[in-house]
Amino acid sequence: MNRLANSTSPYLLQHANNPVDWHPWGTEALQKAKDENKLILVSIGYSACHWCHVMEHESFEDEKVAAVMNEYFVCIKVDREERPDVDQVYMSAVQLMSGRGGWPLNCICLPDQRPIYGGTYFQKNDWVGLLFSLADFFKNKPDEAEEYAYRLTKGIQEYESIVVVTEPATYKKDALEQIIGNWTKYFDKAEGGLGNAPKFPMPNNWQCLMRYGYLMKDESIAAQVKLTLQKMAFGGIYDHIGGGFARYSVDGRWHVPHFEKMLYDNAQLISLYAEAYTWNAEPLYEKVVEGIVNFILRELTSPDFGFYAALDADSEGKEGKFYIFTRKEIEKILGDDAELFCIYYHITADGNWEEEESNVLFRNESDQELAAKLGMSVEQLAEKIEKSRQTVFEARTERVRPGLDHKILASWNGLMLKGLCDAYRAFGQLKYLEIALKNADFVLRSRIAADGKLSRVKQEGIAFLDDYANIADAFIALYEVTFNEEWLFNAKKLVDIAIVHYYDAENGVFFYTAADDEQLIARKSEIMDSVTPASNSVMARNLKKLALLFDNDQYHQISAQLLRNIVPQIERYPSAYSNWVMLMLEEVFGTYEVAITGEDYNSKRCEIEKNYVPNKIILGGKKGSLPLLQDKFGADTQIFICKDKTCGLPAKTVADALKQINDR
């Protein structure tokens, strides 16, 4: 076994038996490269990555390929989920060189870590040829290698940089209309989502567009959101047997997934579908949320209620084998009930995807439409399908399961904790809150040290800005559903630490790494929203909320500066700034501060949450120390609607409180 044998990362352990002399990222490997004047080969991936497995089997398990790698390079394996800072640097390099990126990510660097070449997946012969060429280039043309490394590193350091905007900004509806107008050019108006294939769920995009459609009263945007939510929920990207979404679909109609299931996707999709239910009470949305939560509790939850990172795409060495069925298999499992099940999920004898006779389950019609066609009631159809689904689910449990990545990442647990709070807000089911509280307790016990600093993977480890941003966001959400101020104070502590160790006051942006972390060849900032919101956009929104809750001008100023810096970039590529656009929406429409005080605060809170007011924060309880709550406790339960440092008269009923919101 190589040096990865002592790792805790499932991804690194997958490579521990390779003949490649892999090192984990660290001082030993980096110093070895300098001492021996060898090129560094940095290979980055994650455990659920299908093409990472393919390249391992083709190249890294091959003795002859390994011999070349070991002879000419110091080979370093990196789990991108444990070290996103390393991944961020070398992903920037590959994107600058090729205009695209992905995983596996392979970068060849000088002994001082500066890259000279990189790419993603390579076939074995191409890989070996490339290695020989780069080794020869380094040996015979060191000056050219040095010049190229200098220029590329300079590009990495400037990549996604922002210009400080010092002038005060005013945000108006017409600017939002221009941004969204550019965005709509990429809408798929037939199948939902953006563009063609592949298609990613991008939950933050659709949450942003849902809020825009509602606040701006734009029915065409609202219709696109509804279309996308239905198409995703009906598609094969959703696991109709066991719940949960795959990472993306390889086609343009959400049919065939790339079968890995990631915690970060599913956590955000809980938030998206839960909020969508409050906006538009479609029963499908509630069913999807319940399915995702059940999947995560069953497959991705540790005994002490930390949430694991991912399920692999492969089982028994084959992508998707756990999830696909032939019609014969369904007939054997269901007997006489198979025909209806096959109609419902489009299961055919020939199969509906690339592998002969195999089927990825998907839907095309609502229960109402199909029941009418089949001459049965909606209730009969739903009952029969649910009974058959459970039978197929139980049969599927006998299969060899996909691999589990048992890392528990602070950042992604923050997303899941927020999702559970959002589910509780939307549906009022106590089980969602109970799970959220157990996870929050886990985070406090296992990811926050005595000095208040976070760790990403284990106690006393390093953490990154997304860990602080997403956990703080989740704690704020947990306060809003419990009115327990301890969660708010915990969020404030994390934000204060982030300001001290991550914030660059001169340039008005947060770095992704702390000032006292290991210094890589570039100290980067995460600006653009992607499959998860950028850590800077999450922190900007956290600061806006905390500024209101604590009446803290410093928080307000930092949040405002962040938004000012980013707004000039949004219009040209809106889908990469969706979380920033939500902050813009809050600036344009303002934020309602809903304070509920008195004995009956929780039932009033629950009643208010049934109404869609996306631009609000909610606070209160029987007692409280927050500035806005002062002098608002009396004998009766009261609701105060405040905005722009002005509160209306106390309302006794939710209807009266909502009237104040609607009249403003």
JOJOHU-V981236 format. One record per residue. N is the residue number from 1. SS is DSSP state (H for helix, E for strand, C for the rest). Layout:
N;SS
N;SS
//
This chain:
1;C
2;C
3;H
4;H
5;H
6;H
7;C
8;C
9;C
10;H
11;H
12;H
13;H
14;H
15;C
16;C
17;C
18;C
19;C
20;C
21;C
22;C
23;E
24;E
25;C
26;C
27;H
28;H
29;H
30;H
31;H
32;H
33;H
34;H
35;H
36;H
37;C
38;C
39;E
40;E
41;E
42;E
43;E
44;E
45;E
46;C
47;C
48;C
49;C
50;H
51;H
52;H
53;H
54;H
55;H
56;H
57;H
58;H
59;H
60;H
61;C
62;C
63;H
64;H
65;H
66;H
67;H
68;H
69;H
70;H
71;H
72;H
73;E
74;E
75;E
76;E
77;E
78;E
79;E
80;C
81;C
82;C
83;C
84;H
85;H
86;H
87;H
88;H
89;H
90;H
91;H
92;H
93;H
94;H
95;H
96;H
97;H
98;H
99;C
100;C
101;C
102;C
103;C
104;C
105;E
106;E
107;E
108;E
109;E
110;C
111;C
112;C
113;C
114;C
115;E
116;E
117;E
118;E
119;E
120;C
121;C
122;C
123;C
124;H
125;H
126;H
127;H
128;H
129;H
130;H
131;H
132;H
133;H
134;H
135;H
136;H
137;H
138;H
139;H
140;H
141;C
142;H
143;H
144;H
145;H
146;H
147;H
148;H
149;H
150;H
151;H
152;H
153;H
154;H
155;H
156;H
157;H
158;H
159;C
160;C
161;C
162;C
163;C
164;C
165;C
166;C
167;C
168;C
169;C
170;C
171;C
172;C
173;H
174;H
175;H
176;H
177;H
178;H
179;H
180;H
181;H
182;H
183;H
184;H
185;C
186;C
187;E
188;C
189;C
190;C
191;C
192;C
193;C
194;E
195;C
196;C
197;C
198;C
199;E
200;E
201;C
202;C
203;H
204;H
205;H
206;H
207;H
208;H
209;H
210;H
211;H
212;H
213;H
214;H
215;H
216;C
217;C
218;C
219;H
220;H
221;H
222;H
223;H
224;H
225;H
226;H
227;H
228;H
229;H
230;H
231;H
232;H
233;H
234;H
235;C
236;C
237;C
238;E
239;C
240;C
241;C
242;C
243;C
244;C
245;E
246;C
247;C
248;E
249;E
250;C
251;C
252;C
253;C
254;C
255;C
256;C
257;E
258;E
259;C
260;C
261;E
262;E
263;H
264;H
265;H
266;H
267;H
268;H
269;H
270;H
271;H
272;H
273;H
274;H
275;H
276;H
277;H
278;H
279;H
280;C
281;C
282;C
283;H
284;H
285;H
286;H
287;H
288;H
289;H
290;H
291;H
292;H
293;H
294;H
295;H
296;H
297;H
298;H
299;H
300;C
301;E
302;C
303;C
304;C
305;C
306;C
307;E
308;C
309;C
310;E
311;E
312;C
313;C
314;E
315;E
316;C
317;C
318;E
319;E
320;C
321;C
322;C
323;C
324;C
325;E
326;E
327;H
328;H
329;H
330;H
331;H
332;H
333;H
334;H
335;H
336;H
337;H
338;H
339;H
340;H
341;H
342;H
343;H
344;H
345;H
346;C
347;C
348;C
349;C
350;C
351;C
352;C
353;C
354;C
355;C
356;C
357;C
358;E
359;E
360;C
361;C
362;C
363;C
364;C
365;C
366;C
367;H
368;H
369;H
370;H
371;H
372;H
373;H
374;H
375;C
376;C
377;C
378;H
379;H
380;H
381;H
382;H
383;H
384;H
385;H
386;H
387;H
388;H
389;H
390;H
391;H
392;H
393;H
394;H
395;H
396;H
397;C
398;C
399;C
400;C
401;C
402;C
403;C
404;E
405;E
406;C
407;C
408;C
409;C
410;H
411;H
412;H
413;H
414;H
415;H
416;H
417;H
418;H
419;H
420;H
421;H
422;H
423;H
424;H
425;H
426;H
427;H
428;C
429;C
430;H
431;H
432;H
433;H
434;H
435;H
436;H
437;H
438;H
439;H
440;H
441;H
442;H
443;H
444;H
445;H
446;H
447;C
448;E
449;C
450;C
451;C
452;C
453;C
454;E
455;C
456;C
457;C
458;C
459;C
460;C
461;C
462;C
463;C
464;C
465;H
466;H
467;H
468;H
469;H
470;H
471;H
472;H
473;H
474;H
475;H
476;H
477;H
478;H
479;H
480;H
481;H
482;H
483;C
484;C
485;H
486;H
487;H
488;H
489;H
490;H
491;H
492;H
493;H
494;H
495;H
496;H
497;H
498;H
499;H
500;H
501;H
502;H
503;E
504;E
505;C
506;C
507;C
508;C
509;E
510;E
511;C
512;C
513;C
514;C
515;C
516;C
517;C
518;C
519;C
520;C
521;C
522;C
523;C
524;C
525;C
526;C
527;C
528;C
529;C
530;C
531;C
532;C
533;C
534;C
535;H
536;H
537;H
538;H
539;H
540;H
541;H
542;H
543;H
544;H
545;H
546;H
547;H
548;H
549;H
550;H
551;C
552;C
553;H
554;H
555;H
556;H
557;H
558;H
559;H
560;H
561;H
562;H
563;H
564;H
565;H
566;H
567;H
568;H
569;H
570;H
571;H
572;H
573;H
574;H
575;H
576;H
577;H
578;H
579;H
580;H
581;H
582;H
583;H
584;H
585;H
586;H
587;H
588;H
589;H
590;C
591;C
592;E
593;E
594;E
595;E
596;E
597;E
598;C
599;C
600;C
601;H
602;H
603;H
604;H
605;H
606;H
607;H
608;H
609;H
610;C
611;C
612;C
613;C
614;C
615;C
616;E
617;E
618;E
619;E
620;E
621;E
622;C
623;C
624;C
625;C
626;C
627;H
628;H
629;H
630;C
631;C
632;C
633;C
634;C
635;C
636;C
637;C
638;E
639;E
640;E
641;E
642;E
643;E
644;C
645;C
646;E
647;E
648;C
649;C
650;C
651;E
652;C
653;C
654;H
655;H
656;H
657;H
658;H
659;H
660;H
661;H
662;H
663;H
664;C
//
